[in-house]
Amino acid sequence: MAPAAMNVAPSLADARPVSFWLDDPARPAALPALTGDEHCDLLVVGGGYSGLWTALLAKERDPEWDVVLIEGHEVGWAASGRNGGFCAASLTHGLGNGVARWPEEITTLEELGARNLDAIEETVEKYGLDCDFERTGAIDVATEPYQVAGLAEEYEQARALGLDGLELLDRDAVRAEVDSPLFLGGLWDRRGTAMLHPAKLAWGLKRACVDAGVRIYENTAGLQLAPARPGPRMAVRTSYGRIFARHVALGTNVFPSLVKRVRPYTVPVYDYALTTEPLTDEQLASVGWRGRQGLGDVANQFHYFRITADRRILWGGYDAIYPFGGRVSAELDHRPETYLKLAQHFFRYFPQLEGVRFSHAWGGAIDTCSRFSAFFGTAHEGRVAYAAGYTGLGVGATRFGAEVMLDLLAGRRTERTELEMVRTKPLPFPPEPIAWAGIGLTKWSLARADADGGQRNLWLRTMDRLGLGFDS
């Protein structure tokens, strides 16, 4: 039983309604907005990871390329500054999802994902990005008996594919790493995830881009995209000016794409998180966690949790809130009823931390697509490229997506562009009110499956056969 709501409510009394990562005196000042007209070789729209990686990699490929990046608010203010800081190698939202969707490519996708994470680590070193990068790996934990069997199946599946680096943990072994009375087993991927400070990564990439010669304009939203005359160029209108570019890369993700036909492929899902106050030596010793791995349980309605550099526990997930009509609004960034639910669950997982208080509580929108992993494409005769639908994996996978967009804009056939994952798209979400009803039924069914020992009802089995899903 979770602790009663009123018993845990005092733990939230001092929680600041802002992302812990963004509540930092080191947050850089915004760069000026664009006024007037600009001309460039490549325009990148969006100042989150997707756009930042695209701009930086473009300059690494060709330092002579004239690159401009625009951001509607400030670099890193949205999902890139609000996530859990799990930088995963997986490009497919986990091995199981990858095997189910691209069985012929899964070993290539796993290799590309591992190389991508290595490249992120190399970039952190090369540019001196101060983002608390730790290659600690991550542990998927089972809290129900049926989940233990599921982790064992995934372990054997990985071994059959020749994938190493995984360690199956029994109850005692997982509790020796992180001690919770609910943990029954775990699967530790020792190299496949790094933990980092997500906002500092975005700010560091911003600095690296500027140092490389990228011109960044903040508080500059891209409002309209259209071919320019005379061509072949594209024009993007902003509040105070226009940008004319030979190529455009769209990294707007959860926000409405400037290519309207892309919009039905994603929906916004709001995810929420808490951070505790810094733990004392005694409190930290009661939990263990000396390895500082990231953790997540393997329920459908799952939690993710990790230790920050200053010894707080970040605790997020479980609720995945879809707003009717796919509305993205600052009003949805906070949800006290979810904060209370998360606090209840936290003390159920870690009863030894009774009395700990939370310092920050926040939320943000994730760009979810029906296959749980990114999709890619071009528009306007190949002059525009886009990547979207990362479904919670954007910290690491956006770098891979940036490489794909640059390959597509260059018209190059590469190992990346030849992938079925890159050449195909997920099924789009239906219009309202069908989307609202379908997502609601799916969420209800997933909760039932968690309560019924993992048994998926007819609706979920049908969704599985159609290759459809809903996740965060």
Disulfide bonds with the S-S distance in Angstrom:
none
